Amino acid sequence: RERIAKGEFLEYAEVHGNFYGTLKSEVRNRLEAGQDVLLDIDVQGGAQIREAAAEDNFWRRATCSIFIGPPSLGILEKRLRGRGTDDADVVERRLLNARAEMRHWHHYEFLLINDDLEPALERFRSVITAIRQRTSAVLDDDPWPAGTP
């Protein structure tokens, strides 16, 4: 709670009395080292990161959001039930949560529909390639510094 109050988290949530989150310092260190950072977070975490990006130029330049969703709720339900790993009540809760989260897709920069794994993965790779080519992704280095021939 103290670290939350100090603003040390890029995103965080309290779930069933436990706190989960992503420290700004961990992400920033990796980005500054030239590494890509991928966060698998819910829409609340996504909103917190968009808020950080609106308030801080580093995060605005360094982040991009991708909403990954199922082709339909019916297919999501079939997938969840087909796994056989969750009780029926857990599946129902996950479907209810998914329905609510899917309403937020338009807040993201990219939308990927996970219809068939290999084509969806290829589209994901294409988005990552595009993100790396954004001019805003060049955080500190001028590709053509003054005085270069």
N, C-alpha and C positions, 0 to 999 in steps of 0.2 A: 504493500500500500504506500509505503514511503517512496519507493522508486516510481510508482505511478504518479504520485503527487509532484515529484521532481520532473516529470515529463520524459522519463528515460525510455519509455516504450513507444515503438512505432505503432503498434496495435496491441490490444489486450482485451480479455474478457474474463468475467467470473462465471464459471460453469459449475453448478452444484456445490458451491462453497469453495471451489478451488480456482485460483487465478492462472491463466495461461496467457502468454504474450511473446512478442518479438522485440528484443532490445534494439533500439536505434543504433547503438554502438556496434553491435554484431553485424548488422546489415551494412552500415556505413563502411566499416573496416574492409569488408569483402568487396564492396563496390569500388572503393578507392584502390584496392589491390587488383582491379580489373576483372574480378569474378562476377559472373551472373548470379543473381539470387532469386530463387523462386519460392514464393510463399503460398502454401495451400491453406487458405483461410476462408472464413464465412463472410457473408455480406456485411456484417457489422465491422469486422476487421478491415474489409475493403473500404468502407466509409471512413474509418479512422485514418487510413493511409491517404485517401483523397483529401481529407481535411489537413493532414500534415503537409501534403503537396501544395495546397492552397496557401499555406502560411509560410513555407520555407522553400527557397529557390533550389536548394540541393535536392530535396525530395521531389520537387516538381520536375526537375530535369532527369532524375534517376529512376523514376517509377513509371510503370505502365500497368494497366489492369486488363485482365482477360477473364471473362465470365465463361465457364465451361458448364454446359447444361446437357441434359438428355434430349433425345428427339421428341419425347412426349412424357407426360406423367404415367401413362399406361405402360410404356416401355420401361420406365424407371421402376415401376411397381413389379413388373415381370422380372427384371434383373435382381431386385432386392429379394423377392420371394424365391427366385431360382437359386440364389446362393445357399439358402437354407441355414444361414448362420445366425439369424435373429428371430426372436419370437414375433408372433403376429402383431402384438401391441407395439413393439419396437419398430417394425416396418411401418405401421400406421403413423407413428410419431415422426419417423423420418420422411414419409411422404407429405405429411402436413407441413413440416419444416421446409421441405424442398419446394412445395407449392408457394409458400411465403417468400422464400429466397429467389425463386425464379422471376418474381415480379420486379426484381431490381436489375435485370440484365442491361437495361438501357443506361445505367450509370457507369458502365464499363466502356473502355476504348475498343475492345475486341469482343466478339461473341463467337465461341466455337461450340458446335453441336457435336457431342460425342455419340455419333450414330454407329459407325463401324470403326473399330480400333485403329487399324492401319491408316485409312484415309484421314481420320481425325488426328492421329499422331503426325502425319505429314503436314496437315494444315497448321498444327501447333508449331512445328518446326519452322514453317514459313512465317508465322507471326513473330517468332523469336528472332528470325533473321531480319525481318522488317524493323523490329524494335531496335536492334543493334545499329541499324542504319539511320535512325533519327538523328537530326542535328543536335537535338537536346541530349542525346546519349553521350555526346562528347563532353564529358564533365569539366575537365580542366585543361586539356591539351588542344591547342590550336593545330589542326593538321598541316597548316601552312604558315608557320611562324614568320614574323617579319624578318627580312634579310636572307631568306632561303632562296636559292636560285631556282 
